[in-house]
Amino acid sequence: MTAPLTVLLVEDDLPMQLGCQQALQLAGLRVEAVESVEAALPRLQPGFEGVVVTDMRLPGADGLSLVRRCRELDADLPVIMITGHGDVTLAVEAMRSGAYDFIPKPFSPEVLVEVVRRALEKRALTLEVLSLRQALARKEGGVAKLVGRSPQMAAVRQLVSRVAGSAVDVLVKGETGTGKELVAQALHELSGRQKAPLVALNCGGLPDSIIDSELFGHEAGAFTGAAKRRIGKIEHAHGGTLFLDEVESMPLGVQVKLLRVLQDRVVERLGSNERVSVDCRVVAATKDDLLQRAKQNTFRSDLYYRLNVVTIELPPLRERREDIPLLLEHFLLLAASRYGLPQPEVSPAQLRALMAHDWPGNVRELRNVADCLVLGVHSEVLGGVAADQPQPPQSLSLAETVEDFERSLIREALQRQGGHIARTAQALRVPKTTLNDKIRKYGLNSEPAAE
C-alpha cells in the first residue's frame, strides 16, 4: 500500500470524538470522524483502505449493526468497538459478529493507538494479499512481480520504475534465488520495448566453446558442425532486452566482444565480416562482487564500469523477513493455481518455523516450500512442524506473529552480544542501519551500546 490507510471514527459524543481523533493524529495516523452509522456507511465499500473505530451506543443504528454491515461488505475489514461499563454482553456479541477487538471505557490514548495500529497492520497485509490475487488473475507484470512490504523492496520497485523507461543498461546484484530475473522482466515490461523479445542467457550454464556462438551467432561453415547461419542472442534481442544471468561466469575473451557491442551497438557473427546494428537494452545479473573480480583479473574492469551505470541490489530474504508472509501467500496462490489444488492454511507454528529459517536459497527456496505445502509433501524447512496444531483461543494475527518473532529474535541477539549493535547486526546477518531501524520500531533499546 502506497497511500496511508484511514481510521474511520464513528462517535456522536463530540468531546470523546475530538479526544480520540487527536490521539490518533498525534500518533501520525490519518483519521476521518463522523457522528453516526448512517454517515459512516456511504464511506465504506469492499476493499476500504482503512479500519473502523465505532462507539457501541449511537443515535439511530448502533455500533453492533455497523459491525454486521461491515462484515457483509468486507469480511476482512477490521472494526474496533468502544464499549461502556454495562456493555460487556454486547461486546461479546460484537466479537461473535466479526469485530476485530473492543476497548472498554475509560481507556488511555496509548491503548487506543496500540489497538488501532495492530488493526491497520492487519488491514495493510490483507489489502496487499488482495492486490496479489487481482494481479495473478490479470497476469500483470512489471513491479507487481517484486513482492514485499519491506523498505528494501519498496526501494527496489521505486528504482525499477524510475529507470525502466530509459535505454540505460542495468546491473542487478543479489545472491542466488533473490529474483534477479524478475527485475529484468519488470524492466522490460515497463519499458517501451515490451512488444519485442526479452532474451535470456545464463552465462554460467554453457561451455566456453558455445557461449560465443550463442551470444553473437555464426555463419554457415564458421566452424565444424555449423551447417547453417544462426542468429545469436544479442541480434535476436534487437528492439527488446537482453538478460545476461551469472555474467561473472563469462569467459574473458567473450567479455571483450561484449564490451565492443555495448559501446558500438553492432555485432559480428562468427565467420562473417558484416557488422549488424543492434538496438537492445542489456540487463546483466551477478551474485559476485564484480569489482573484486576485476581486481583479481577474472573480470574485465572496463566491462564492469560499462555495465555499472545503474545498479539494482536485491536483499537476501534473511534481511527482509517481514516479507515472508506476503511472499508465502503469493507463492501459495501461484502453486494452487498451477496444480489445480486448494490453497492450504498455514499454522502459526509453521509460520514461526519459516521466520526462523536462514533461507540460503532465498525467495526461490520459499517458493519450493509453498509448492510442498500445496502438494501436501514433506518440506525440509518445515520438518515435522504440523499444519493442524491447535491455536490458542486468542491467537496472534499474521502480522503480529511476524513482529513478535522478530522482536524476540533481536532482543535475544542483543542480550548475547552485550548490546553491541555491530556485533548483533553481524550475528543476525543484517546491515546495521536495518537493525537500528528495527530496534527503534520495537522500542528495544533507544540508546545502543557504544561501538
TORVEX-181525 format. One record per residue (C-alpha): residue in three letters; z, y, x. Coordinates in steps of 0.1 Angstrom, whole numbers, plus 5000, padded with zeros to 4 digits. Layout:
REM TORVEX-181525
AlaZYX ...
This chain:
REM TORVEX-181525
Met500050005000 Thr499050345014 Ala500450584988 Pro504250584983 Leu505550394953 Thr507150584924 Val510550534908 Leu510250594871 Leu513750714859 Val514450684822 Glu517750874814 Asp518551104785 Asp521851234799 Leu520451534819 Pro523251574844 Met523051194851 Gln519351214853 Leu519451504878 Gly522151334899 Cys520051004901 Gln516851194908 Gln518451404936 Ala520051094952 Leu516750914953 Gln514751214965 Leu517251274993 Ala516550915004 Gly512951005007 Leu511850834975 Arg509250964950 Val510851004915 Glu509451084881 Ala512051134853 Val511751104815 Glu514251104787 Ser513150814765 Val511450484763 Glu508750644742 Ala508050894771 Ala508050614797 Leu505650374781 Pro502450584785 Arg503150604822 Leu503350224826 Gln500449974829 Pro499749644847 Gly499949704884 Phe502150014880 Glu502750124916 Gly506450164914 Val509650044898 Val511650144867 Val515250254865 Thr516550294830 Asp519750354812 Met520750094786 Arg521650334758 Leu518850584750 Pro517650774719 Gly515150574699 Ala514250244716 Asp516950124741 Gly516650014777 Leu516649644767 Ser513449694747 Leu511949874777 Val512749564799 Arg510949344774 Arg507949574771 Cys507649594809 Arg507849214810 Glu504849194786 Leu502849454806 Asp503549314841 Ala505949024846 Asp506449124882 Leu507449484876 Pro511049534887 Val513249704861 Ile516749814871 Met519249864843 Ile522050124843 Thr524949994821 Gly528250134808 His531649964808 Gly531149794775 Asp527549674781 Val528249354801 Thr526849134773 Leu523749354771 Ala523349354809 Val523348974809 Glu520748974781 Ala518649224801 Met518748984831 Arg517648694809 Ser514848914796 Gly513548974831 Ala515449274845 Tyr515449294883 Asp519049404886 Phe521749614868 Ile524049884881 Pro527349934862 Lys528750284858 Pro530250454876 Phe528250394908 Ser527750584941 Pro524350734951 Glu524350484980 Val524450184956 Leu521650324935 Val519450394966 Glu520050044981 Val519149864949 Val516050074943 Arg514950034979 Arg515149654975 Ala513149664943 Leu510549894959 Glu510049654988 Lys509649364964 Arg507149564944 Ala505149654975 Leu504849294986 Thr503849194950 Leu501149454949 Glu499749354983 Val499548994972 Leu497749104940 Ser495349304962 Leu494748994983 Arg493948794952 Gln491549054940 Ala489849084974 Leu489548704975 Ala488048694941 Arg485448964951 Lys485048814985 Glu485549155001 Gly485149215038 Gly486049505060 Val489649585068 Ala490749375038 Lys490549075062 Leu493049235086 Val496149135066 Gly499549275074 Arg502149535064 Ser503449595100 Pro502849925117 Gln500849745144 Met498349605119 Ala498149945100 Ala497250105133 Val494549835139 Arg493049895105 Gln493050265109 Leu491250245143 Val488749995130 Ser487950225101 Arg487650525124 Val485150375149 Ala483250135126 Gly480550385117 Ser479750485152 Ala477550305177 Val480250275204 Asp480749925219 Val484349785214 Leu486649565234 Val489049365214 Lys492149225233 Gly494548975220 Glu496048625225 Thr494248315212 Gly494348295174 Thr495248665167 Gly492048725148 Lys489648895172 Glu486548775154 Leu487948915122 Val487949255139 Ala484349215149 Gln483449115113 Ala485249425099 Leu483549655124 His480149505114 Glu480749515076 Leu482049875077 Ser479150005098 Gly475550095089 Arg474549765104 Gln475949525078 Lys472549425065 Ala471449305099 Pro472848995116 Leu476348955131 Val475548725160 Ala478548555177 Leu478648375211 Asn481648205226 Cys481148265264 Gly483748005272 Gly482147735251 Leu478847705270 Pro478047575305 Asp476947835330 Ser473447695331 Ile472947755294 Ile474648085287 Asp471948285305 Ser469248145281 Glu471548175251 Leu472048545257 Phe468648665269 Gly466248395256 His463348235276 Glu459648195275 Ala457947855273 Gly457947695307 Ala460647925322 Phe462547615333 Thr462447235329 Gly462847155292 Ala461747505280 Ala458947375257 Lys458647695237 Arg459748055235 Arg463348115224 Ile464848435212 Gly468248505228 Lys471448615210 Ile471048975222 Glu467549015208 His468448825176 Ala471249085170 His468749375170 Gly469849615144 Gly473249445140 Thr476249345160 Leu476649105190 Phe480148955193 Leu480948805227 Asp484148605225 Glu486048505256 Val483948745276 Glu486248685306 Ser484548345310 Met481048485315 Pro479648405350 Leu479348695374 Gly475548665376 Val475248695338 Gln477648985338 Val475149185360 Lys472349125334 Leu474649215305 Leu475649545322 Arg471949635325 Val471449555288 Leu474449775278 Gln473150065300 Asp469450045292 Arg469349865258 Val466549645269 Val466449265275 Glu464049045296 Arg463648685285 Leu463848425313 Gly460348375327 Ser459048705314 Asn458449055328 Glu458249205294 Arg461149445286 Val462149425249 Ser464149715234 Val467249615215 Asp469549815193 Cys472749635188 Arg476449715190 Val478449495213 Val481949385204 Ala483549185233 Ala486748995230 Thr489148875256 Lys492548715259 Asp492948815295 Asp493649145314 Leu490049225325 Leu491249505348 Gln493449255366 Arg490549015368 Ala488349295382 Lys490849345409 Gln490748975417 Asn486848995418 Thr486548745389 Phe485149005365 Arg482949295374 Ser484749625373 Asp481649825362 Leu481149595332 Tyr484849635324 Tyr484650015323 Arg481349995303 Leu483049775277 Asn486349955277 Val485250265258 Val487250185227 Thr489849905230 Ile491549745199 Glu494649545208 Leu495849275184 Pro499549205185 Pro500748845186 Leu502348715154 Arg505748685170 Glu505749075174 Arg504949125137 Arg507048865119 Glu507349085088 Asp503649005082 Ile504248625079 Pro505048615042 Leu501948815033 Leu499648615057 Leu501048295044 Glu500348395008 His496748495018 Phe496148155036 Leu497647965007 Leu495248134983 Leu492348055006 Ala493347695011 Ala494047634974 Ser490547774966 Arg488847574993 Tyr490447244985 Gly490547284947 Leu494247234946 Pro497247434931 Gln498947684953 Pro502347534963 Glu505747714961 Val507347794995 Ser511147734996 Pro513547985013 Ala514347715039 Gln510647675047 Leu510148055050 Arg513148075073 Ala511647805095 Leu508347985096 Met510048315105 Ala511948145133 His508847985149 Asp507448145180 Trp503748095170 Pro502048025203 Gly498847975182 Asn499348295163 Val497648355130 Arg495348055134 Glu498447835137 Leu499947985105 Arg496647925087 Asn496847555097 Val500447545083 Ala499147685050 Asp496447415048 Cys499047145054 Leu501247295026 Val498347295001 Leu497246945011 Gly500846815010 Val500746675045 His503146695074 Ser503247015095 Glu504847015129 Val506047375124 Leu508047285093 Gly509046945105 Gly511346795079 Val512147115060 Ala511747035023 Ala509847244998 Asp512147144969 Gln515547234983 Pro517747374956 Gln518047754957 Pro521347944953 Pro521948104919 Gln521148444932 Ser518648374960 Leu517148654980 Ser513648784973 Leu510848714998 Ala511149055014 Glu514949025016 Thr514748685032 Val512448815059 Glu514649115066 Asp517848915065 Phe516448665091 Glu515048945113 Arg518349145112 Ser520348825122 Leu517948745150 Ile518049085165 Arg521849115161 Glu522448775179 Ala519948865207 Leu521749205213 Gln525049035215 Arg523748775240 Gln522249055262 Gly525349285260 Gly523449545240 His520849605267 Ile517549695249 Ala515149605277 Arg516649255282 Thr516849205244 Ala513249305240 Gln512249065268 Ala514248785252 Leu512648845218 Arg509148895234 Val508549235216 Pro507949585230 Lys510949805235 Thr509550065210 Thr509249795183 Leu512849675190 Asn514250025188 Asp512450085155 Lys513949775140 Ile517449855154 Arg517250185136 Lys515850025105 Tyr518749775102 Gly521450015115 Leu522449755141 Asn523149995169 Ser522450365167 Glu523350415204 Pro521650135225 Ala523350055258 Ala522150245288 Glu519450075308 
